[in-house]
Amino acid sequence: MCNRLLTALKLETNLTKVYKNLGIAYSKQGRLDEAIRAYLTALKLRPDDAGGYFNLGFTYFKQGRLNEAIRAYQTVLRLRPDFVEAHYNLGLAYFKQGQFDEAIRAYLSTLKLIPDDFEVHYNLGIAYWKKGLEDKAYKELEIALKLQPDYLPAKQALESLRRN
C-alpha cells in the first residue's frame, strides 16, 4: 500500500514538472495562453511551487496582464520571501502600471537581497524620478553607474536630470 502511494506521489511530482516544462516550451514559442494553462495545471497539482507562480507571473507580464502578474509575484513572495527575481519583477510590473510607490518598495526589497545590482539601482532611480524625488533619483543613478560604468541608460538619465 505505502509503495503504491509513494509511486503515485512520484508520478504526481513528475506530472507537475511535465506541465511546468510544457508551459516553458509554450512560452518560448510565444504560445502564451497555452503556457498559462499549463502553469495553472501544474500549480493545481503543486500549489506551493514558487517557481511555477513566478513563471505564471512572467507570462502574464509578457501579455500585459499586469494585475495578474502582480498577484502571481505576490504569491511567490508569500511562499519564498527571498525570491529575488520576484521582488524585482514585482517592481517592474508596478512601475509599468504607474504605481511608483509600490515599485520603489519592491526595488528596495530587491536591493536588500542583492545590494550591488546596477539595474535595480537604475530602475529605483527612474522610479524616484517619476515621483519627483530628484535627489534620490540622482543618488541611485550614480550608484548604478559606479557598478556598471558603461551603462548608457543610466548615463542618459543622469544627463537629463542635470539639465533640469
C-alpha positions as CSV (number, residue, x, y, z in Angstrom):
1,M,0.0,0.0,0.0
2,C,2.7,2.5,1.0
3,N,4.8,1.6,-2.1
4,R,1.8,2.4,-4.3
5,L,1.3,5.7,-2.6
6,L,4.9,6.6,-3.0
7,T,4.8,5.7,-6.7
8,A,1.7,7.8,-7.1
9,L,3.4,10.7,-5.3
10,K,6.4,10.4,-7.7
11,L,4.0,10.3,-10.7
12,E,2.2,13.4,-9.4
13,T,5.5,15.3,-8.9
14,N,6.7,14.2,-12.3
15,L,3.4,15.3,-13.8
16,T,3.8,18.7,-12.2
17,K,7.2,19.0,-13.8
18,V,5.8,17.9,-17.2
19,Y,3.2,20.7,-17.1
20,K,5.7,23.2,-15.9
21,N,8.1,22.3,-18.7
22,L,5.2,22.4,-21.2
23,G,4.5,25.9,-20.0
24,I,8.1,26.9,-20.5
25,A,8.1,25.4,-24.0
26,Y,4.9,27.1,-25.0
27,S,6.2,30.4,-23.7
28,K,9.3,30.1,-25.7
29,Q,7.2,29.6,-28.8
30,G,5.1,32.6,-28.0
31,R,2.0,30.5,-27.2
32,L,1.4,32.4,-24.0
33,D,-2.3,31.4,-23.4
34,E,-1.3,27.7,-23.6
35,A,1.7,28.4,-21.4
36,I,-0.6,29.9,-18.8
37,R,-3.0,26.9,-18.9
38,A,0.0,24.6,-18.4
39,Y,1.3,26.5,-15.5
40,L,-2.1,26.7,-13.9
41,T,-2.5,22.9,-14.2
42,A,0.9,22.4,-12.7
43,L,0.0,24.7,-9.8
44,K,-3.2,22.8,-9.2
45,L,-1.1,19.7,-8.6
46,R,1.5,21.6,-6.6
47,P,0.1,24.8,-5.2
48,D,3.3,25.6,-3.1
49,D,5.6,25.8,-6.2
50,A,7.0,29.3,-6.0
51,G,8.8,28.8,-9.4
52,G,5.6,27.9,-11.0
53,Y,4.0,31.1,-9.8
54,F,7.0,33.0,-11.0
55,N,6.7,31.6,-14.5
56,L,3.0,32.3,-14.5
57,G,3.6,35.9,-13.4
58,F,6.3,36.3,-16.0
59,T,3.9,35.1,-18.7
60,Y,1.1,37.3,-17.5
61,F,3.6,40.2,-17.6
62,K,4.6,39.4,-21.2
63,Q,0.9,39.6,-22.1
64,G,0.5,42.9,-20.4
65,R,-1.8,41.4,-17.8
66,L,-0.1,43.3,-15.0
67,N,-2.7,42.8,-12.2
68,E,-2.4,39.0,-12.7
69,A,1.3,39.2,-12.9
70,I,1.4,41.2,-9.6
71,R,-0.8,38.7,-7.9
72,A,1.4,35.8,-9.1
73,Y,4.6,37.6,-7.9
74,Q,3.0,38.3,-4.5
75,T,2.2,34.6,-4.2
76,V,5.8,33.8,-5.0
77,L,6.9,36.1,-2.2
78,R,4.5,34.6,0.3
79,L,5.9,31.2,-0.5
80,R,9.6,32.3,-0.8
81,P,10.3,35.8,0.6
82,D,13.9,35.6,-0.6
83,F,13.0,35.0,-4.3
84,V,15.0,37.9,-5.7
85,E,13.6,37.9,-9.3
86,A,10.0,38.0,-7.9
87,H,10.8,41.2,-5.9
88,Y,12.4,42.7,-9.0
89,N,9.7,41.7,-11.4
90,L,7.0,42.9,-9.0
91,G,8.7,46.3,-9.1
92,L,8.7,46.2,-12.9
93,A,5.0,45.4,-13.0
94,Y,4.1,48.1,-10.6
95,F,6.3,50.6,-12.5
96,K,4.6,49.7,-15.8
97,Q,1.3,50.4,-14.1
98,G,2.5,53.8,-12.9
99,Q,2.4,52.7,-9.3
100,F,5.7,54.2,-8.4
101,D,5.5,54.0,-4.6
102,E,4.9,50.2,-4.9
103,A,7.7,49.9,-7.4
104,I,10.1,51.7,-5.1
105,R,9.2,49.4,-2.3
106,A,9.7,46.3,-4.5
107,Y,13.1,47.6,-5.7
108,L,14.2,48.4,-2.2
109,S,13.3,44.9,-1.2
110,T,15.3,43.6,-4.1
111,L,18.3,45.6,-3.0
112,K,18.2,44.1,0.5
113,L,18.8,40.8,-1.2
114,I,21.2,41.9,-3.9
115,P,22.6,45.3,-3.0
116,D,25.1,45.6,-5.9
117,D,22.8,45.1,-8.8
118,F,23.2,48.1,-11.2
119,E,19.8,47.5,-13.0
120,V,17.9,47.6,-9.7
121,H,19.6,50.8,-8.7
122,Y,18.8,52.2,-12.2
123,N,15.2,51.3,-12.0
124,L,14.9,52.6,-8.5
125,G,16.4,55.9,-9.6
126,I,13.9,56.1,-12.5
127,A,11.0,55.4,-10.1
128,Y,12.2,58.1,-7.8
129,W,12.5,60.5,-10.7
130,K,8.9,59.7,-11.8
131,K,7.9,60.6,-8.2
132,G,9.7,63.9,-8.4
133,L,12.3,62.8,-5.9
134,E,15.3,64.0,-8.0
135,D,17.9,63.9,-5.2
136,K,17.2,60.2,-4.5
137,A,17.0,59.5,-8.3
138,Y,20.4,61.1,-8.8
139,K,21.9,59.1,-6.0
140,E,20.6,55.8,-7.3
141,L,21.6,56.5,-10.9
142,E,25.1,57.4,-9.7
143,I,25.3,54.1,-7.8
144,A,24.2,52.3,-11.0
145,L,27.0,53.9,-12.9
146,K,29.6,53.1,-10.3
147,L,28.5,49.5,-10.5
148,Q,28.3,49.5,-14.3
149,P,30.2,52.5,-15.7
150,D,29.3,51.9,-19.3
151,Y,25.5,51.6,-18.7
152,L,24.2,54.0,-21.3
153,P,20.6,54.4,-19.9
154,A,21.9,55.5,-16.5
155,K,24.3,58.0,-18.2
156,Q,21.5,59.4,-20.3
157,A,19.1,59.7,-17.3
158,L,21.8,61.5,-15.2
159,E,22.4,63.9,-18.1
160,S,18.7,64.6,-18.3
161,L,18.5,65.1,-14.5
162,R,21.4,67.6,-14.6
163,R,19.7,69.6,-17.4
164,N,16.6,70.1,-15.2
